[in-house]
Amino acid sequence: MVVGAWCRDIWHHAFGHEFRTVATQDLDLAIAVESWTTFTSIAGSFPRVGDSGIRFLIAGVKVDVLPFGAIEDPVGTAEPTPAR
């Protein structure tokens, strides 16, 4: 699920607006995962960028992959281990 500034720009475009509102160049992508093992498997497919533990370089774009779903513990909280 695309979230954040790019999501807003997609909606603006869908409603006929041609101007961009995004101030950042990264994409925020939320993914539902059942476990940290699943997230780690997906994350291992892409080079990490920075030390947030959720930013990767995918197809030349900086992408913040935001995990949610069954991994939220307590409910509503998902905190990946920062990159080393």
Gaussian input, Z-matrix of N, CA and C with variables (Angstrom, degrees):
# hf/3-21g

backbone

0 1
 N
 C     1     B1
 C     2     B2     1     A1
 N     3     B3     2     A2     1     D1
 C     4     B4     3     A3     2     D2
 C     5     B5     4     A4     3     D3
 N     6     B6     5     A5     4     D4
 C     7     B7     6     A6     5     D5
 C     8     B8     7     A7     6     D6
 N     9     B9     8     A8     7     D7
 C    10    B10     9     A9     8     D8
 C    11    B11    10    A10     9     D9
 N    12    B12    11    A11    10    D10
 C    13    B13    12    A12    11    D11
 C    14    B14    13    A13    12    D12
 N    15    B15    14    A14    13    D13
 C    16    B16    15    A15    14    D14
 C    17    B17    16    A16    15    D15
 N    18    B18    17    A17    16    D16
 C    19    B19    18    A18    17    D17
 C    20    B20    19    A19    18    D18
 N    21    B21    20    A20    19    D19
 C    22    B22    21    A21    20    D20
 C    23    B23    22    A22    21    D21
 N    24    B24    23    A23    22    D22
 C    25    B25    24    A24    23    D23
 C    26    B26    25    A25    24    D24
 N    27    B27    26    A26    25    D25
 C    28    B28    27    A27    26    D26
 C    29    B29    28    A28    27    D27
 N    30    B30    29    A29    28    D28
 C    31    B31    30    A30    29    D29
 C    32    B32    31    A31    30    D30
 N    33    B33    32    A32    31    D31
 C    34    B34    33    A33    32    D32
 C    35    B35    34    A34    33    D33
 N    36    B36    35    A35    34    D34
 C    37    B37    36    A36    35    D35
 C    38    B38    37    A37    36    D36
 N    39    B39    38    A38    37    D37
 C    40    B40    39    A39    38    D38
 C    41    B41    40    A40    39    D39
 N    42    B42    41    A41    40    D40
 C    43    B43    42    A42    41    D41
 C    44    B44    43    A43    42    D42
 N    45    B45    44    A44    43    D43
 C    46    B46    45    A45    44    D44
 C    47    B47    46    A46    45    D45
 N    48    B48    47    A47    46    D46
 C    49    B49    48    A48    47    D47
 C    50    B50    49    A49    48    D48
 N    51    B51    50    A50    49    D49
 C    52    B52    51    A51    50    D50
 C    53    B53    52    A52    51    D51
 N    54    B54    53    A53    52    D52
 C    55    B55    54    A54    53    D53
 C    56    B56    55    A55    54    D54
 N    57    B57    56    A56    55    D55
 C    58    B58    57    A57    56    D56
 C    59    B59    58    A58    57    D57
 N    60    B60    59    A59    58    D58
 C    61    B61    60    A60    59    D59
 C    62    B62    61    A61    60    D60
 N    63    B63    62    A62    61    D61
 C    64    B64    63    A63    62    D62
 C    65    B65    64    A64    63    D63
 N    66    B66    65    A65    64    D64
 C    67    B67    66    A66    65    D65
 C    68    B68    67    A67    66    D66
 N    69    B69    68    A68    67    D67
 C    70    B70    69    A69    68    D68
 C    71    B71    70    A70    69    D69
 N    72    B72    71    A71    70    D70
 C    73    B73    72    A72    71    D71
 C    74    B74    73    A73    72    D72
 N    75    B75    74    A74    73    D73
 C    76    B76    75    A75    74    D74
 C    77    B77    76    A76    75    D75
 N    78    B78    77    A77    76    D76
 C    79    B79    78    A78    77    D77
 C    80    B80    79    A79    78    D78
 N    81    B81    80    A80    79    D79
 C    82    B82    81    A81    80    D80
 C    83    B83    82    A82    81    D81
 N    84    B84    83    A83    82    D82
 C    85    B85    84    A84    83    D83
 C    86    B86    85    A85    84    D84
 N    87    B87    86    A86    85    D85
 C    88    B88    87    A87    86    D86
 C    89    B89    88    A88    87    D87
 N    90    B90    89    A89    88    D88
 C    91    B91    90    A90    89    D89
 C    92    B92    91    A91    90    D90
 N    93    B93    92    A92    91    D91
 C    94    B94    93    A93    92    D92
 C    95    B95    94    A94    93    D93
 N    96    B96    95    A95    94    D94
 C    97    B97    96    A96    95    D95
 C    98    B98    97    A97    96    D96
 N    99    B99    98    A98    97    D97
 C   100   B100    99    A99    98    D98
 C   101   B101   100   A100    99    D99
 N   102   B102   101   A101   100   D100
 C   103   B103   102   A102   101   D101
 C   104   B104   103   A103   102   D102
 N   105   B105   104   A104   103   D103
 C   106   B106   105   A105   104   D104
 C   107   B107   106   A106   105   D105
 N   108   B108   107   A107   106   D106
 C   109   B109   108   A108   107   D107
 C   110   B110   109   A109   108   D108
 N   111   B111   110   A110   109   D109
 C   112   B112   111   A111   110   D110
 C   113   B113   112   A112   111   D111
 N   114   B114   113   A113   112   D112
 C   115   B115   114   A114   113   D113
 C   116   B116   115   A115   114   D114
 N   117   B117   116   A116   115   D115
 C   118   B118   117   A117   116   D116
 C   119   B119   118   A118   117   D117
 N   120   B120   119   A119   118   D118
 C   121   B121   120   A120   119   D119
 C   122   B122   121   A121   120   D120
 N   123   B123   122   A122   121   D121
 C   124   B124   123   A123   122   D122
 C   125   B125   124   A124   123   D123
 N   126   B126   125   A125   124   D124
 C   127   B127   126   A126   125   D125
 C   128   B128   127   A127   126   D126
 N   129   B129   128   A128   127   D127
 C   130   B130   129   A129   128   D128
 C   131   B131   130   A130   129   D129
 N   132   B132   131   A131   130   D130
 C   133   B133   132   A132   131   D131
 C   134   B134   133   A133   132   D132
 N   135   B135   134   A134   133   D133
 C   136   B136   135   A135   134   D134
 C   137   B137   136   A136   135   D135
 N   138   B138   137   A137   136   D136
 C   139   B139   138   A138   137   D137
 C   140   B140   139   A139   138   D138
 N   141   B141   140   A140   139   D139
 C   142   B142   141   A141   140   D140
 C   143   B143   142   A142   141   D141
 N   144   B144   143   A143   142   D142
 C   145   B145   144   A144   143   D143
 C   146   B146   145   A145   144   D144
 N   147   B147   146   A146   145   D145
 C   148   B148   147   A147   146   D146
 C   149   B149   148   A148   147   D147
 N   150   B150   149   A149   148   D148
 C   151   B151   150   A150   149   D149
 C   152   B152   151   A151   150   D150
 N   153   B153   152   A152   151   D151
 C   154   B154   153   A153   152   D152
 C   155   B155   154   A154   153   D153
 N   156   B156   155   A155   154   D154
 C   157   B157   156   A156   155   D155
 C   158   B158   157   A157   156   D156
 N   159   B159   158   A158   157   D157
 C   160   B160   159   A159   158   D158
 C   161   B161   160   A160   159   D159
 N   162   B162   161   A161   160   D160
 C   163   B163   162   A162   161   D161
 C   164   B164   163   A163   162   D162
 N   165   B165   164   A164   163   D163
 C   166   B166   165   A165   164   D164
 C   167   B167   166   A166   165   D165
 N   168   B168   167   A167   166   D166
 C   169   B169   168   A168   167   D167
 C   170   B170   169   A169   168   D168
 N   171   B171   170   A170   169   D169
 C   172   B172   171   A171   170   D170
 C   173   B173   172   A172   171   D171
 N   174   B174   173   A173   172   D172
 C   175   B175   174   A174   173   D173
 C   176   B176   175   A175   174   D174
 N   177   B177   176   A176   175   D175
 C   178   B178   177   A177   176   D176
 C   179   B179   178   A178   177   D177
 N   180   B180   179   A179   178   D178
 C   181   B181   180   A180   179   D179
 C   182   B182   181   A181   180   D180
 N   183   B183   182   A182   181   D181
 C   184   B184   183   A183   182   D182
 C   185   B185   184   A184   183   D183
 N   186   B186   185   A185   184   D184
 C   187   B187   186   A186   185   D185
 C   188   B188   187   A187   186   D186
 N   189   B189   188   A188   187   D187
 C   190   B190   189   A189   188   D188
 C   191   B191   190   A190   189   D189
 N   192   B192   191   A191   190   D190
 C   193   B193   192   A192   191   D191
 C   194   B194   193   A193   192   D192
 N   195   B195   194   A194   193   D193
 C   196   B196   195   A195   194   D194
 C   197   B197   196   A196   195   D195
 N   198   B198   197   A197   196   D196
 C   199   B199   198   A198   197   D197
 C   200   B200   199   A199   198   D198
 N   201   B201   200   A200   199   D199
 C   202   B202   201   A201   200   D200
 C   203   B203   202   A202   201   D201
 N   204   B204   203   A203   202   D202
 C   205   B205   204   A204   203   D203
 C   206   B206   205   A205   204   D204
 N   207   B207   206   A206   205   D205
 C   208   B208   207   A207   206   D206
 C   209   B209   208   A208   207   D207
 N   210   B210   209   A209   208   D208
 C   211   B211   210   A210   209   D209
 C   212   B212   211   A211   210   D210
 N   213   B213   212   A212   211   D211
 C   214   B214   213   A213   212   D212
 C   215   B215   214   A214   213   D213
 N   216   B216   215   A215   214   D214
 C   217   B217   216   A216   215   D215
 C   218   B218   217   A217   216   D216
 N   219   B219   218   A218   217   D217
 C   220   B220   219   A219   218   D218
 C   221   B221   220   A220   219   D219
 N   222   B222   221   A221   220   D220
 C   223   B223   222   A222   221   D221
 C   224   B224   223   A223   222   D222
 N   225   B225   224   A224   223   D223
 C   226   B226   225   A225   224   D224
 C   227   B227   226   A226   225   D225
 N   228   B228   227   A227   226   D226
 C   229   B229   228   A228   227   D227
 C   230   B230   229   A229   228   D228
 N   231   B231   230   A230   229   D229
 C   232   B232   231   A231   230   D230
 C   233   B233   232   A232   231   D231
 N   234   B234   233   A233   232   D232
 C   235   B235   234   A234   233   D233
 C   236   B236   235   A235   234   D234
 N   237   B237   236   A236   235   D235
 C   238   B238   237   A237   236   D236
 C   239   B239   238   A238   237   D237
 N   240   B240   239   A239   238   D238
 C   241   B241   240   A240   239   D239
 C   242   B242   241   A241   240   D240
 N   243   B243   242   A242   241   D241
 C   244   B244   243   A243   242   D242
 C   245   B245   244   A244   243   D243
 N   246   B246   245   A245   244   D244
 C   247   B247   246   A246   245   D245
 C   248   B248   247   A247   246   D246
 N   249   B249   248   A248   247   D247
 C   250   B250   249   A249   248   D248
 C   251   B251   250   A250   249   D249

   B1=1.4301
   B2=1.5241
   B3=1.3023
   B4=1.4601
   B5=1.5251
   B6=1.3336
   B7=1.4664
   B8=1.5249
   B9=1.3083
   B10=1.4562
   B11=1.5168
   B12=1.3332
   B13=1.4681
   B14=1.5239
   B15=1.3418
   B16=1.4709
   B17=1.5288
   B18=1.3209
   B19=1.4678
   B20=1.5257
   B21=1.3119
   B22=1.4637
   B23=1.5223
   B24=1.3473
   B25=1.4654
   B26=1.5259
   B27=1.3183
   B28=1.4759
   B29=1.5240
   B30=1.3469
   B31=1.4642
   B32=1.5345
   B33=1.3151
   B34=1.4609
   B35=1.5230
   B36=1.3217
   B37=1.4623
   B38=1.5336
   B39=1.3369
   B40=1.4684
   B41=1.5245
   B42=1.3302
   B43=1.4612
   B44=1.5289
   B45=1.3463
   B46=1.4540
   B47=1.5147
   B48=1.3138
   B49=1.4620
   B50=1.5244
   B51=1.3015
   B52=1.4611
   B53=1.5261
   B54=1.3278
   B55=1.4593
   B56=1.5308
   B57=1.3312
   B58=1.4614
   B59=1.5248
   B60=1.3145
   B61=1.4606
   B62=1.5251
   B63=1.3053
   B64=1.4559
   B65=1.5318
   B66=1.3264
   B67=1.4598
   B68=1.5245
   B69=1.3149
   B70=1.4617
   B71=1.5187
   B72=1.3136
   B73=1.4607
   B74=1.5262
   B75=1.3364
   B76=1.4594
   B77=1.5238
   B78=1.3107
   B79=1.4572
   B80=1.5175
   B81=1.3165
   B82=1.4581
   B83=1.5221
   B84=1.3247
   B85=1.4646
   B86=1.5222
   B87=1.3246
   B88=1.4619
   B89=1.5341
   B90=1.3386
   B91=1.4653
   B92=1.5262
   B93=1.3246
   B94=1.4637
   B95=1.5189
   B96=1.3318
   B97=1.4578
   B98=1.5235
   B99=1.3299
   B100=1.4611
   B101=1.5133
   B102=1.3452
   B103=1.4629
   B104=1.5211
   B105=1.3439
   B106=1.4565
   B107=1.5131
   B108=1.3323
   B109=1.4628
   B110=1.5295
   B111=1.3188
   B112=1.4653
   B113=1.5249
   B114=1.3377
   B115=1.4602
   B116=1.5270
   B117=1.3320
   B118=1.4668
   B119=1.5258
   B120=1.3228
   B121=1.4627
   B122=1.5289
   B123=1.3144
   B124=1.4648
   B125=1.5291
   B126=1.3142
   B127=1.4589
   B128=1.5275
   B129=1.3308
   B130=1.4548
   B131=1.5171
   B132=1.3216
   B133=1.4624
   B134=1.5254
   B135=1.3403
   B136=1.4615
   B137=1.5270
   B138=1.3375
   B139=1.4648
   B140=1.5297
   B141=1.3318
   B142=1.4644
   B143=1.5277
   B144=1.3195
   B145=1.4590
   B146=1.5230
   B147=1.3115
   B148=1.4631
   B149=1.5155
   B150=1.3353
   B151=1.4587
   B152=1.5271
   B153=1.3251
   B154=1.4692
   B155=1.5230
   B156=1.3408
   B157=1.4591
   B158=1.5167
   B159=1.3328
   B160=1.4647
   B161=1.5288
   B162=1.3316
   B163=1.4689
   B164=1.5230
   B165=1.3542
   B166=1.4595
   B167=1.5198
   B168=1.3220
   B169=1.4586
   B170=1.5244
   B171=1.3281
   B172=1.4612
   B173=1.5236
   B174=1.3284
   B175=1.4689
   B176=1.5263
   B177=1.3383
   B178=1.4490
   B179=1.5176
   B180=1.3357
   B181=1.4593
   B182=1.5276
   B183=1.3356
   B184=1.4618
   B185=1.5165
   B186=1.3392
   B187=1.4606
   B188=1.5230
   B189=1.3319
   B190=1.4567
   B191=1.5225
   B192=1.3321
   B193=1.4638
   B194=1.5279
   B195=1.3298
   B196=1.4527
   B197=1.5263
   B198=1.3350
   B199=1.4537
   B200=1.5314
   B201=1.3225
   B202=1.4641
   B203=1.5130
   B204=1.3086
   B205=1.4677
   B206=1.5154
   B207=1.3176
   B208=1.4642
   B209=1.5246
   B210=1.3263
   B211=1.4615
   B212=1.5228
   B213=1.3276
   B214=1.4585
   B215=1.5287
   B216=1.3316
   B217=1.4623
   B218=1.5172
   B219=1.3334
   B220=1.4498
   B221=1.5304
   B222=1.3037
   B223=1.4528
   B224=1.5227
   B225=1.3254
   B226=1.4606
   B227=1.5140
   B228=1.3375
   B229=1.4539
   B230=1.5227
   B231=1.3242
   B232=1.4547
   B233=1.5153
   B234=1.3302
   B235=1.4642
   B236=1.5239
   B237=1.3392
   B238=1.4582
   B239=1.5252
   B240=1.2974
   B241=1.4635
   B242=1.5236
   B243=1.3244
   B244=1.4726
   B245=1.5128
   B246=1.3182
   B247=1.4741
   B248=1.5097
   B249=1.3032
   B250=1.4666
   B251=1.4875
   A1=107.08
   A2=117.19
   A3=121.54
   A4=107.66
   A5=115.83
   A6=121.38
   A7=108.17
   A8=117.24
   A9=120.91
   A10=113.24
   A11=114.87
   A12=121.63
   A13=112.71
   A14=117.53
   A15=118.73
   A16=110.39
   A17=116.79
   A18=120.39
   A19=109.98
   A20=115.64
   A21=120.14
   A22=110.33
   A23=117.53
   A24=120.37
   A25=111.97
   A26=116.95
   A27=120.23
   A28=109.79
   A29=116.54
   A30=120.06
   A31=110.94
   A32=117.27
   A33=120.04
   A34=110.38
   A35=116.89
   A36=120.99
   A37=110.92
   A38=117.08
   A39=121.20
   A40=111.83
   A41=116.54
   A42=120.88
   A43=113.15
   A44=115.76
   A45=120.10
   A46=116.33
   A47=118.08
   A48=120.15
   A49=109.08
   A50=117.06
   A51=121.39
   A52=113.11
   A53=118.10
   A54=120.14
   A55=110.50
   A56=114.99
   A57=120.98
   A58=108.43
   A59=115.73
   A60=120.12
   A61=111.32
   A62=116.85
   A63=120.79
   A64=111.13
   A65=115.28
   A66=120.52
   A67=110.39
   A68=117.44
   A69=121.40
   A70=109.40
   A71=116.03
   A72=120.60
   A73=112.69
   A74=117.42
   A75=119.05
   A76=110.12
   A77=115.30
   A78=122.66
   A79=108.09
   A80=117.24
   A81=121.95
   A82=107.74
   A83=115.71
   A84=121.57
   A85=109.00
   A86=117.25
   A87=121.54
   A88=109.00
   A89=115.20
   A90=119.36
   A91=109.68
   A92=115.69
   A93=121.04
   A94=108.28
   A95=116.47
   A96=121.33
   A97=109.48
   A98=114.86
   A99=120.00
   A100=113.52
   A101=116.96
   A102=118.68
   A103=110.17
   A104=114.96
   A105=119.74
   A106=110.42
   A107=117.60
   A108=120.87
   A109=109.77
   A110=116.62
   A111=121.39
   A112=110.16
   A113=116.94
   A114=120.66
   A115=110.42
   A116=116.71
   A117=121.52
   A118=111.13
   A119=116.79
   A120=121.04
   A121=110.77
   A122=116.49
   A123=121.02
   A124=109.40
   A125=117.14
   A126=122.31
   A127=111.98
   A128=117.00
   A129=121.08
   A130=113.72
   A131=116.52
   A132=121.30
   A133=112.96
   A134=116.79
   A135=120.98
   A136=110.58
   A137=117.19
   A138=119.19
   A139=110.75
   A140=115.68
   A141=121.19
   A142=110.02
   A143=115.09
   A144=122.48
   A145=106.37
   A146=117.75
   A147=120.72
   A148=112.09
   A149=115.64
   A150=120.00
   A151=113.77
   A152=117.30
   A153=120.58
   A154=112.49
   A155=116.97
   A156=120.49
   A157=113.38
   A158=117.08
   A159=119.93
   A160=113.32
   A161=118.53
   A162=120.92
   A163=109.99
   A164=114.45
   A165=121.76
   A166=109.57
   A167=115.54
   A168=120.69
   A169=107.01
   A170=116.16
   A171=122.26
   A172=108.07
   A173=116.71
   A174=122.60
   A175=111.15
   A176=116.35
   A177=121.11
   A178=115.19
   A179=117.55
   A180=122.08
   A181=108.90
   A182=117.16
   A183=120.46
   A184=107.90
   A185=115.95
   A186=121.76
   A187=109.14
   A188=116.46
   A189=120.99
   A190=106.40
   A191=115.99
   A192=121.41
   A193=106.66
   A194=115.87
   A195=122.74
   A196=110.17
   A197=117.57
   A198=119.67
   A199=111.59
   A200=115.53
   A201=120.66
   A202=107.86
   A203=116.84
   A204=121.14
   A205=110.86
   A206=116.16
   A207=121.79
   A208=113.27
   A209=118.23
   A210=120.80
   A211=112.80
   A212=118.17
   A213=120.96
   A214=110.24
   A215=114.96
   A216=119.97
   A217=108.92
   A218=118.92
   A219=126.07
   A220=110.95
   A221=116.53
   A222=121.76
   A223=109.80
   A224=115.78
   A225=121.61
   A226=114.08
   A227=118.30
   A228=121.68
   A229=111.31
   A230=116.67
   A231=122.22
   A232=107.20
   A233=117.43
   A234=121.42
   A235=110.57
   A236=117.41
   A237=119.71
   A238=111.47
   A239=115.76
   A240=120.91
   A241=108.25
   A242=118.40
   A243=119.89
   A244=111.88
   A245=116.03
   A246=121.76
   A247=109.77
   A248=115.78
   A249=120.84
   A250=110.57
   D1=126.74
   D2=177.35
   D3=-80.20
   D4=128.56
   D5=178.96
   D6=-129.45
   D7=175.72
   D8=175.51
   D9=80.35
   D10=-155.34
   D11=-173.11
   D12=-62.48
   D13=-39.31
   D14=179.55
   D15=-64.28
   D16=-36.97
   D17=177.62
   D18=-60.60
   D19=-45.45
   D20=178.83
   D21=-59.76
   D22=-42.81
   D23=179.66
   D24=-65.27
   D25=-36.12
   D26=176.71
   D27=-61.49
   D28=-44.01
   D29=178.80
   D30=-65.55
   D31=-43.08
   D32=178.44
   D33=-57.76
   D34=-45.58
   D35=178.88
   D36=-62.65
   D37=-42.05
   D38=179.68
   D39=-60.78
   D40=-29.78
   D41=179.22
   D42=-93.13
   D43=11.22
   D44=172.70
   D45=93.53
   D46=2.68
   D47=178.25
   D48=-82.78
   D49=136.51
   D50=-177.75
   D51=-100.80
   D52=-11.62
   D53=-177.78
   D54=-85.53
   D55=147.28
   D56=177.40
   D57=-90.56
   D58=144.05
   D59=177.70
   D60=-111.66
   D61=-9.59
   D62=-175.01
   D63=-68.44
   D64=135.07
   D65=177.91
   D66=-104.33
   D67=-13.60
   D68=-179.71
   D69=-114.66
   D70=162.57
   D71=-178.10
   D72=-105.83
   D73=0.12
   D74=179.68
   D75=-89.58
   D76=157.05
   D77=178.75
   D78=-107.10
   D79=134.56
   D80=175.28
   D81=-101.39
   D82=118.40
   D83=-176.24
   D84=-124.08
   D85=114.71
   D86=179.37
   D87=-91.77
   D88=133.74
   D89=178.13
   D90=-128.86
   D91=136.09
   D92=176.62
   D93=-84.17
   D94=122.35
   D95=178.48
   D96=-132.85
   D97=151.15
   D98=-177.41
   D99=-87.21
   D100=-21.97
   D101=-175.86
   D102=-154.10
   D103=163.85
   D104=175.16
   D105=-67.93
   D106=-26.52
   D107=176.57
   D108=-61.97
   D109=-43.13
   D110=178.28
   D111=-64.12
   D112=-46.34
   D113=179.13
   D114=-60.51
   D115=-45.35
   D116=-179.90
   D117=-61.33
   D118=-38.86
   D119=178.26
   D120=-63.41
   D121=-45.57
   D122=178.72
   D123=-65.91
   D124=-47.87
   D125=-177.74
   D126=-61.37
   D127=-32.95
   D128=-179.17
   D129=-67.67
   D130=-10.73
   D131=-179.94
   D132=-81.98
   D133=-11.27
   D134=-173.32
   D135=-132.33
   D136=148.37
   D137=177.01
   D138=-70.18
   D139=137.91
   D140=177.44
   D141=-76.08
   D142=148.88
   D143=175.33
   D144=-126.98
   D145=127.76
   D146=179.48
   D147=75.51
   D148=-164.97
   D149=-175.84
   D150=-123.40
   D151=20.11
   D152=-178.37
   D153=-76.27
   D154=-21.46
   D155=-176.42
   D156=85.43
   D157=-6.70
   D158=-178.72
   D159=-127.08
   D160=-2.39
   D161=-178.08
   D162=-100.33
   D163=130.07
   D164=-177.38
   D165=-134.64
   D166=160.71
   D167=173.83
   D168=-100.79
   D169=112.29
   D170=-177.33
   D171=-124.57
   D172=117.84
   D173=-179.41
   D174=53.40
   D175=38.13
   D176=177.63
   D177=79.36
   D178=5.41
   D179=-178.73
   D180=-115.21
   D181=136.47
   D182=172.94
   D183=-74.26
   D184=122.61
   D185=-175.90
   D186=-125.19
   D187=125.67
   D188=170.66
   D189=-89.65
   D190=113.19
   D191=-179.85
   D192=-94.03
   D193=110.51
   D194=-173.73
   D195=-100.95
   D196=105.26
   D197=-178.46
   D198=-76.01
   D199=144.10
   D200=172.98
   D201=-151.69
   D202=174.18
   D203=179.55
   D204=111.00
   D205=-140.46
   D206=-175.06
   D207=-61.71
   D208=-20.43
   D209=-179.15
   D210=-76.20
   D211=-9.38
   D212=-177.90
   D213=-72.02
   D214=114.21
   D215=-177.38
   D216=-149.87
   D217=108.77
   D218=2.31
   D219=-68.55
   D220=168.28
   D221=-177.48
   D222=-50.43
   D223=128.99
   D224=179.85
   D225=93.28
   D226=-0.49
   D227=-178.64
   D228=-126.93
   D229=125.86
   D230=174.91
   D231=-135.48
   D232=112.95
   D233=-176.70
   D234=-121.91
   D235=98.26
   D236=178.03
   D237=-68.80
   D238=154.39
   D239=176.00
   D240=-69.42
   D241=130.25
   D242=178.33
   D243=-58.63
   D244=149.36
   D245=178.83
   D246=-64.52
   D247=151.29
   D248=178.67
   D249=-116.11

